[in-house]
Amino acid sequence: MFAKVRDYLQEVYREMQKVSWPSRQELINNTILTLVASTVLALFIFLADRVIATVLEFIYSL
């Protein structure tokens, strides 16, 4: 059993060495882009929800 675990971990280590890791600047840029895109999407969903709620309140008040 321990031999299988050892072999698995060795394979994982070898595969991780093949990974093309991003540079620090690429990581920072992608993180900023993700945060901005998430914020914009959240604001859009919030505003759409408010508009729909307002329209429904108007319709139900008739």
MARGU-801002 format. One record per residue: residue number from 1; residue in one letter; x, y, z of N, C-alpha, C in turn. Coordinates in Angstrom, 3 decimals, always signed. Layout:
N
R    i  aa       n.X       n.Y       n.Z      ca.X      ca.Y      ca.Z       c.X       c.Y       c.Z
R  NUM   A         X         Y         Z         X         Y         Z         X         Y         Z
...
***
This chain:
62
R    i  aa       n.X       n.Y       n.Z      ca.X      ca.Y      ca.Z       c.X       c.Y       c.Z
R    1   M    +0.830    -1.191    +0.000    +0.000    +0.000    +0.000    +0.878    +1.259    +0.000
R    2   F    +1.917    +1.273    +0.844    +2.780    +2.450    +0.913    +3.534    +2.661    -0.388
R    3   A    +3.827    +1.564    -1.085    +4.525    +1.677    -2.372    +3.641    +2.392    -3.386
R    4   K    +2.338    +2.093    -3.374    +1.409    +2.754    -4.297    +1.289    +4.244    -3.985
R    5   V    +1.229    +4.564    -2.712    +1.132    +5.968    -2.310    +2.411    +6.707    -2.707
R    6   R    +3.568    +6.077    -2.462    +4.850    +6.684    -2.830    +4.932    +6.899    -4.335
R    7   D    +4.537    +5.885    -5.125    +4.562    +6.014    -6.584    +3.638    +7.139    -7.055
R    8   Y    +2.469    +7.204    -6.450    +1.514    +8.251    -6.813    +2.103    +9.638    -6.535
R    9   L    +2.677    +9.813    -5.365    +3.243   +11.115    -5.004    +4.429   +11.475    -5.891
R   10   Q    +5.204   +10.490    -6.275    +6.317   +10.752    -7.194    +5.797   +11.193    -8.564
R   11   E    +4.730   +10.546    -9.029    +4.139   +10.945   -10.305    +3.568   +12.358   -10.230
R   12   V    +2.922   +12.675    -9.122    +2.385   +14.025    -8.937    +3.517   +15.038    -8.974
R   13   Y    +4.615   +14.746    -8.300    +5.769   +15.648    -8.269    +6.321   +15.859    -9.680
R   14   R    +6.450   +14.781   -10.442    +6.961   +14.904   -11.821    +6.022   +15.735   -12.689
R   15   E    +4.727   +15.521   -12.533    +3.765   +16.287   -13.336    +3.771   +17.770   -12.948
R   16   M    +3.928   +18.052   -11.665    +3.949   +19.445   -11.213    +5.168   +20.187   -11.752
R   17   Q    +6.245   +19.477   -12.011    +7.424   +20.113   -12.593    +7.189   +20.492   -14.054
R   18   K    +6.235   +19.860   -14.703    +5.930   +20.142   -16.108    +4.989   +21.345   -16.269
R   19   V    +4.376   +21.758   -15.184    +3.392   +22.843   -15.231    +4.087   +24.154   -15.581
R   20   S    +3.449   +24.915   -16.454    +3.963   +26.234   -16.812    +3.311   +27.261   -15.883
R   21   W    +4.016   +27.631   -14.839    +3.466   +28.535   -13.840    +3.530   +29.976   -14.348
R   22   P    +2.507   +30.789   -14.053    +2.544   +32.191   -14.485    +3.565   +32.984   -13.676
R   23   S    +4.024   +34.065   -14.290    +4.933   +34.949   -13.564    +4.130   +35.711   -12.506
R   24   R    +4.835   +36.364   -11.617    +4.167   +37.121   -10.550    +3.283   +38.222   -11.144
R   25   Q    +3.800   +38.909   -12.173    +3.032   +40.000   -12.779    +1.794   +39.466   -13.491
R   26   E    +1.911   +38.338   -14.169    +0.745   +37.729   -14.820    -0.308   +37.361   -13.780
R   27   L    +0.137   +36.815   -12.669    -0.780   +36.423   -11.603    -1.508   +37.639   -11.037
R   28   I    -0.771   +38.717   -10.800    -1.374   +39.946   -10.279    -2.381   +40.509   -11.276
R   29   N    -1.996   +40.577   -12.556    -2.899   +41.110   -13.582    -4.169   +40.275   -13.702
R   30   N    -4.019   +38.961   -13.692    -5.191   +38.094   -13.812    -6.091   +38.192   -12.578
R   31   T    -5.488   +38.363   -11.409    -6.273   +38.519   -10.189    -7.072   +39.820   -10.232
R   32   I    -6.425   +40.899   -10.642    -7.121   +42.189   -10.749    -8.256   +42.093   -11.761
R   33   L    -7.992   +41.483   -12.906    -9.018   +41.325   -13.933   -10.204   +40.525   -13.401
R   34   T    -9.919   +39.455   -12.671   -10.983   +38.628   -12.107   -11.813   +39.414   -11.095
R   35   L   -11.155   +40.180   -10.232   -11.886   +40.973    -9.236   -12.755   +42.037    -9.899
R   36   V   -12.220   +42.714   -10.919   -12.987   +43.748   -11.620   -14.179   +43.125   -12.334
R   37   A   -13.943   +42.027   -13.050   -15.031   +41.375   -13.784   -16.108   +40.872   -12.826
R   38   S   -15.705   +40.313   -11.692   -16.671   +39.827   -10.700   -17.493   +40.977   -10.128
R   39   T   -16.843   +42.100    -9.862   -17.550   +43.265    -9.325   -18.545   +43.817   -10.333
R   40   V   -18.123   +43.923   -11.590   -19.019   +44.427   -12.638   -20.220   +43.497   -12.786
R   41   L   -19.986   +42.199   -12.813   -21.086   +41.244   -12.944   -22.026   +41.316   -11.745
R   42   A   -21.464   +41.430   -10.539   -22.296   +41.535    -9.336   -23.154   +42.798    -9.374
R   43   L   -22.575   +43.915    -9.810   -23.348   +45.156    -9.911   -24.453   +45.038   -10.951
R   44   F   -24.145   +44.403   -12.069   -25.165   +44.199   -13.105   -26.325   +43.365   -12.573
R   45   I   -25.998   +42.266   -11.895   -27.052   +41.407   -11.342   -27.849   +42.156   -10.286
R   46   F   -27.186   +42.933    -9.449   -27.887   +43.714    -8.424   -28.845   +44.710    -9.069
R   47   L   -28.348   +45.447   -10.067   -29.204   +46.440   -10.721   -30.361   +45.786   -11.472
R   48   A   -30.102   +44.671   -12.137   -31.178   +43.957   -12.826   -32.226   +43.487   -11.824
R   49   D   -31.795   +43.004   -10.687   -32.716   +42.559    -9.644   -33.563   +43.721    -9.130
R   50   R   -32.933   +44.881    -8.910   -33.679   +46.047    -8.436   -34.707   +46.498    -9.466
R   51   V   -34.337   +46.513   -10.746   -35.261   +46.923   -11.806   -36.437   +45.954   -11.876
R   52   I   -36.139   +44.664   -11.859   -37.212   +43.666   -11.925   -38.120   +43.772   -10.708
R   53   A   -37.550   +43.967    -9.518   -38.360   +44.097    -8.305   -39.251   +45.332    -8.389
R   54   T   -38.721   +46.437    -8.897   -39.506   +47.666    -9.026   -40.645   +47.480   -10.022
R   55   V   -40.368   +46.853   -11.138   -41.404   +46.605   -12.145   -42.488   +45.698   -11.570
R   56   L   -42.089   +44.647   -10.872   -43.077   +43.734   -10.285   -43.908   +44.432    -9.216
R   57   E   -43.283   +45.277    -8.402   -44.049   +46.028    -7.400   -45.074   +46.919    -8.080
R   58   F   -44.684   +47.565    -9.178   -45.621   +48.416    -9.922   -46.774   +47.591   -10.482
R   59   I   -46.470   +46.439   -11.053   -47.506   +45.591   -11.654   -48.462   +45.077   -10.567
R   60   Y   -47.909   +44.629    -9.443   -48.756   +44.079    -8.383   -49.585   +45.158    -7.686
R   61   S   -49.179   +46.413    -7.779   -49.930   +47.473    -7.105   -51.114   +47.941    -7.928
R   62   L   -51.217   +47.488    -9.165   -52.347   +47.888   -10.014   -53.639   +47.249    -9.610
***
